[in-house]
Amino acid sequence: MGFYARRIFPFLVDYALRNEEAAACRARLVPQAHGTVLEVGIGSGLNAPLYTAQVNRVVGIDPSPALLGKARGRLGASAAPILLACALAESIPLAGGSIDTVVMTWTLCSLREPRTGLDEIRRVLRSDGQLLFIEHGLAPDAEVARWQRRLDPLWTRISCHLERPVDRLLEEAAFVIEAMQTSYVGGGPRMLNYLYQGRARPALI
């Protein structure tokens, strides 16, 4: 792991996702979690204070030891016990059908294999479980989408993917989207802040 991944990237992620608009999105979504929760891409633990007494416990996974180190300092703010594990979404170290709620916030954009990650999420979810998500991705406006696709190869070298169609990826991975809002959120370049926010359940297949 290089200096950028150990020192700079974790700071940038934590700083970027602490803004007022992101915090408001989290505050609406995360309290809907219940039962046994898996947070995929727990990062620096910004969701920890938002878990309620409806949650029995949280397993938080992330591939970055540096971000997990930041998360440990926030665990005390959670109403539920949180266990951290260094792991990839593409290989979740949990038994099938063991999770009631998966929480995924600004995570899908960073997965190397998003379909594999979503297949793993569906595997660990109970048949009546829920996936709560906030993700940025492909915008509906042609000019914005054009810039997302143009800049994606460069942007992934320093951060994440810009042009993933979140709704389509969920449906292709056999999720049924029960509720979803899409909009540009916050200031800054529109190619960075088109959000998909909602709830999905595993399809009965």
C-alpha positions as CSV (number, residue, x, y, z in Angstrom):
1,M,0.0,0.0,0.0
2,G,1.6,3.3,-1.1
3,F,1.8,6.6,0.6
4,Y,-1.2,8.0,-1.2
5,A,-3.4,5.1,-0.2
6,R,-2.2,5.1,3.4
7,R,-2.2,8.8,4.1
8,I,-3.8,11.0,1.5
9,F,-6.8,9.1,0.2
10,P,-8.3,8.3,3.6
11,F,-8.1,11.9,4.5
12,L,-9.7,13.0,1.3
13,V,-12.6,10.5,1.6
14,D,-13.3,11.4,5.1
15,Y,-13.2,15.2,4.3
16,A,-15.3,14.9,1.2
17,L,-18.1,12.9,2.8
18,R,-18.4,15.1,5.9
19,N,-20.2,17.9,4.0
20,E,-23.6,19.2,5.1
21,E,-25.5,17.7,2.1
22,A,-24.0,14.2,2.5
23,A,-24.7,14.3,6.2
24,A,-28.4,15.1,5.6
25,C,-28.7,12.2,3.1
26,R,-27.1,9.8,5.7
27,A,-29.4,11.1,8.4
28,R,-32.5,10.2,6.3
29,L,-31.3,6.8,5.2
30,V,-29.3,5.0,7.9
31,P,-31.9,5.1,10.7
32,Q,-34.0,2.8,8.5
33,A,-31.6,0.0,9.2
34,H,-32.7,-2.8,11.6
35,G,-31.7,-6.2,12.9
36,T,-28.2,-7.5,12.0
37,V,-26.6,-4.9,9.7
38,L,-23.7,-5.2,7.2
39,E,-22.2,-1.9,6.2
40,V,-20.3,-2.3,3.0
41,G,-17.5,0.3,2.7
42,I,-17.8,1.6,6.2
43,G,-14.9,3.9,5.5
44,S,-14.1,6.3,8.3
45,G,-17.3,5.4,10.2
46,L,-19.4,8.5,9.4
47,N,-22.6,6.4,9.6
48,A,-21.9,5.1,13.1
49,P,-23.8,7.7,15.1
50,L,-26.9,7.2,13.0
51,Y,-27.6,3.6,13.9
52,T,-30.6,3.3,16.3
53,A,-31.8,0.8,18.9
54,Q,-33.5,-1.1,16.1
55,V,-30.1,-2.5,15.2
56,N,-28.7,-5.5,17.1
57,R,-25.2,-5.2,15.7
58,V,-23.3,-3.9,12.7
59,V,-20.5,-5.6,10.8
60,G,-18.6,-2.9,8.9
61,I,-16.2,-4.0,6.1
62,D,-13.7,-1.9,4.2
63,P,-10.5,-2.8,2.2
64,S,-8.6,0.2,3.6
65,P,-6.9,-0.3,7.0
66,A,-6.3,3.4,7.2
67,L,-10.0,4.2,6.9
68,L,-10.9,1.5,9.4
69,G,-8.4,3.1,11.8
70,K,-10.4,6.3,11.5
71,A,-13.7,4.4,12.0
72,R,-12.6,3.0,15.3
73,G,-12.6,6.4,16.8
74,R,-16.3,6.8,16.0
75,L,-17.6,3.5,17.2
76,G,-18.5,4.8,20.6
77,A,-21.1,7.1,19.1
78,S,-23.2,4.2,17.8
79,A,-26.3,2.9,19.7
80,A,-25.4,-0.6,18.3
81,P,-22.1,-2.6,18.7
82,I,-20.0,-2.4,15.6
83,L,-17.4,-5.0,14.5
84,L,-14.9,-3.9,11.9
85,A,-13.3,-6.2,9.3
86,C,-10.8,-5.5,6.5
87,A,-12.5,-7.1,3.6
88,L,-13.7,-6.6,0.0
89,A,-17.3,-6.3,-1.0
90,E,-16.5,-8.8,-3.7
91,S,-15.7,-11.5,-1.0
92,I,-17.8,-10.8,2.1
93,P,-16.7,-13.1,5.0
94,L,-20.3,-13.8,6.2
95,A,-22.7,-16.7,5.9
96,G,-25.5,-16.6,3.3
97,G,-28.8,-15.2,4.5
98,S,-27.3,-13.9,7.7
99,I,-28.0,-10.1,7.3
100,D,-31.3,-8.1,7.7
101,T,-30.0,-4.8,6.3
102,V,-27.1,-3.9,4.1
103,V,-26.1,-0.2,4.2
104,M,-24.0,1.1,1.3
105,T,-23.2,4.8,1.1
106,W,-20.8,6.1,-1.6
107,T,-19.4,2.7,-2.1
108,L,-20.5,1.2,-5.4
109,C,-18.4,3.7,-7.3
110,S,-15.2,2.3,-5.8
111,L,-15.8,-1.4,-6.4
112,R,-13.5,-3.1,-9.0
113,E,-16.2,-5.6,-9.8
114,P,-19.6,-4.0,-8.9
115,R,-21.7,-7.0,-10.2
116,T,-19.6,-9.4,-8.0
117,G,-20.0,-7.1,-5.0
118,L,-23.8,-6.8,-5.5
119,D,-24.1,-10.6,-6.0
120,E,-22.3,-11.0,-2.6
121,I,-24.6,-8.5,-1.0
122,R,-27.6,-10.4,-2.2
123,R,-26.1,-13.7,-1.0
124,V,-25.7,-12.5,2.6
125,L,-29.1,-10.8,2.7
126,R,-32.1,-12.7,4.0
127,S,-34.8,-13.2,1.5
128,D,-36.8,-10.4,3.2
129,G,-33.8,-8.3,3.9
130,Q,-33.2,-4.7,2.6
131,L,-30.4,-2.8,0.9
132,L,-30.2,0.9,1.8
133,F,-28.1,2.9,-0.6
134,I,-26.7,6.3,-1.4
135,E,-24.6,6.3,-4.5
136,H,-23.4,8.8,-7.0
137,G,-23.3,7.8,-10.6
138,L,-24.4,8.3,-14.2
139,A,-26.4,11.5,-14.7
140,P,-29.4,11.6,-17.0
141,D,-28.3,14.8,-18.8
142,A,-26.4,14.0,-22.0
143,E,-23.7,16.6,-21.6
144,V,-23.0,15.7,-17.9
145,A,-22.9,12.0,-18.8
146,R,-20.5,12.8,-21.7
147,W,-18.1,14.5,-19.3
148,Q,-18.5,11.6,-16.8
149,R,-17.5,9.1,-19.4
150,R,-14.7,11.3,-20.7
151,L,-13.1,11.9,-17.3
152,D,-13.7,8.5,-15.7
153,P,-10.4,6.9,-16.8
154,L,-8.5,9.8,-15.2
155,W,-10.7,10.1,-12.1
156,T,-10.4,6.5,-11.2
157,R,-6.7,6.9,-10.7
158,I,-7.2,9.3,-7.8
159,S,-10.7,8.4,-6.6
160,C,-13.5,6.4,-8.0
161,H,-15.8,5.8,-11.0
162,L,-18.1,8.6,-12.2
163,E,-20.4,6.9,-14.6
164,R,-21.9,3.8,-13.1
165,P,-25.7,3.5,-13.7
166,V,-26.7,2.5,-10.1
167,D,-30.3,1.6,-10.9
168,R,-29.4,-0.6,-13.8
169,L,-26.6,-2.3,-11.8
170,L,-29.0,-3.1,-9.0
171,E,-31.6,-4.6,-11.3
172,E,-29.1,-6.6,-13.2
173,A,-27.9,-8.1,-9.9
174,A,-31.5,-9.3,-9.2
175,F,-32.6,-6.5,-6.8
176,V,-36.0,-4.9,-6.8
177,I,-35.9,-1.2,-6.2
178,E,-38.7,-0.4,-3.8
179,A,-38.0,3.3,-3.4
180,M,-35.5,5.6,-5.0
181,Q,-34.9,9.3,-5.4
182,T,-32.4,10.7,-7.9
183,S,-31.2,14.3,-8.1
184,Y,-28.2,16.6,-8.1
185,V,-27.3,17.2,-4.5
186,G,-25.0,20.0,-3.3
187,G,-22.7,22.4,-5.1
188,G,-19.7,21.6,-7.2
189,P,-19.4,19.9,-10.6
190,R,-22.6,18.1,-11.6
191,M,-20.6,15.1,-12.8
192,L,-19.8,14.4,-9.2
193,N,-23.1,14.9,-7.4
194,Y,-25.8,13.1,-9.2
195,L,-27.1,10.8,-6.4
196,Y,-29.3,7.7,-6.3
197,Q,-30.8,7.2,-2.9
198,G,-33.2,4.5,-1.8
199,R,-34.1,1.0,-0.7
200,A,-34.0,-2.3,-2.6
201,R,-34.8,-5.9,-1.8
202,P,-33.5,-9.2,-3.3
203,A,-35.7,-10.4,-6.1
204,L,-37.4,-13.8,-5.6
205,I,-35.6,-16.0,-8.1
